[in-house]
Amino acid sequence: MKIAVIGAGYVGLTTAVCLAQQDNAVRVYDIDSSRLEKLATGKLPIFEPGLEKATRSALMRGALKFSSSVEECVRSADIVFLTVGTPPLADGQIDLSFIRSAARQIALPLKPATVVVIKSTVTAGTCRKIADLIARKRKAADITVASNPEFLREGSAMADFLNPDRIVVGADDPRTAAILAKLYRPITLRGVRLLSTSTRNAELIKYAANAFLALKIGFINDVAELCEHMDGDIAEVAEGIGLDKRIGHSFLAPGPGFGGSCFPKDTRAFAMTGRQNGAPQRLIETLIAQNDERKARLASRILNAGSLSGGGKVAVLGLAFKANTDDVRESPALAIIPHLQKAGVRVRAHDPKAIANARDLLSDVDWLDCPYEAARGAQAVVILTEWDDYRCLQLRRLARLMSGSTLFDFRNLFDPAEVAEHGLRYVGIGRPAAASRRRLKSRAGGHMVAPLDKSAAAIWQS
Ligand code: UGA
C-alpha cells in the first residue's frame, strides 16, 4: 500500500520504517526540514536501537522516502498516519494544535476516500473532531479518520511494533476497519490479535493502558517503601506476587518513579478527562502526586543518608528516563538534581547517550563522559537509569575514586553484598543492606529474607 506518515518522531519513524519493511511504499513528512534533510541521509535525530540501520536499508531499497512537501507526501497515499506530538499543557490537558494543523495541511491534497489514522496519543473524541475538520475543509465527507494507538516503548520500539501483544484499530465504519486490517496482515498472520473497535474506545484504551501500567509501577514503589520500613526485600515480594498469572511480573520493577514522554503526560490527561466528564480517576490522581513526591523524597534521602545537607559532591549516573534511549523528558534526574543543587551539592553527571539533551534543561552541572570520572571526589554515587554500562561498573575502581562511600542504587542493579565487599555502603530500593544479607547468607545459605538491619531501616525512615 502507499503510506504517508506525518511527523518524524519516535512513533512516526518506527511506524514508517516497519511498514516499509513490509512491502509498503512509505513517505514521511515533518514540519522540521533540517530533520528531514538528516533523515534522508540515514541519520536519525534520536537514539533508538536498530532504527537507524533499518532506516538506511529502507532508504536504499527505495521503500522509504522523506519529503519536505506535505502535498507530495500525501497525494497518492491510501493511508495517512498522523504521528505528530501532543505535548502537555500546564493544566494537565494535551495540546492538540499539531494534530489540527497537520489535518488542515493534508485535507485538500488527499485523494478521495483516503484513510487518515491518528497514532499520536489523543483524548477520546479527537478522531471525530478531526474527521469533521477535514470534511469542512474539503467540503466533502469522503475521508475517514481512524484511531490506531501505539504501544511501543522507547528503547525497543521496532520490536514492539513488529511483535505487539495486540493491535488496536478504532474505526467507525467497516471499510476503514478492513483497510487497516489488511495493512496489518503481515503481523496478524503470525497470530497477533487485532482488536477492532470504535474510534472512541481505541482512544480510551490507549490512556487506560498507560494509566494501568503506571499504576503497577506506583504500587510496587509504595510496597518497596513498606519493605524498607519492615526490612522486607522487594525483589522477592515482586517475584512472589508476579507468579500469580493475573498479576504477572512486568512493570513491577521499583525505581525512582516513572518518567518519559508518555506516562506522566498521559496520566495527567487521563485524570483531567475523568474530572471533565464527571468520572474522577481517583487512583490515578493519587498516583500522579505519589510519583512527583517520590523524586523529592529520594533527593532528601540522598542528602540525609549521604551526610550532604551542608553541600559536597555527588555523582549522578543516568539522565535518560530509562535505559536505551537518549530521551530525558520528565526523567527522575531532572527532578532530583535540582533538589541536590538547592542544598548546595555539586553534581557531576554521566549518561551514555542523554548528556546532550540534559544539558539544555539543567545548569551548573559538571558533565562527564565517563562514569568513573563522574565519581572522582564524590561523597556519593547515585544510579538513576538502568543502563547496562552501570551494571558492569568495577566497584573497586569506583570506591577508590570516591571521597565518600555511599552507593545509592535506585534501580537495584547491584547485589548489596558485593557492593559491601568493595567497601561501599549500599542503599538500594526496598531491600536490606549488604551487611544483613551477608549475615543471612552465612547462616541460611541466602535463601531467606534478611533480618532487620537497623542502619538500613534508619536510612529509609529518614
Ligand atoms: C510507555 C509504554 O510502556 C508503551 O506501551 C507506550 O506505547 C508508550 O509509553 C507511549 O505511550 O508511547 P515508554 O514511555 O517508552 O513506553 O517507557 P516504559 O518502558 O513504559 O517506561 C516508562 C517509565 O516507567 C520509565 O521511567 C521506566 O523507568 C519506568 N518503569 C517501567 C519502572 O519504574 N518500573 C517498571 O517496572 C517499568
Boltz pocket constraint, residues with backbone or C-beta under 6 A from the ligand:
constraints:
  - pocket:
      binder: B
      contacts: [[A, 121], [A, 150], [A, 151], [A, 152], [A, 153], [A, 154], [A, 155], [A, 210], [A, 213], [A, 217], [A, 250], [A, 251], [A, 252], [A, 253], [A, 254], [A, 255], [A, 256], [A, 257], [A, 258], [A, 259], [A, 260], [A, 261], [A, 262], [A, 263], [A, 321], [A, 322]]
      max_distance: 6.0
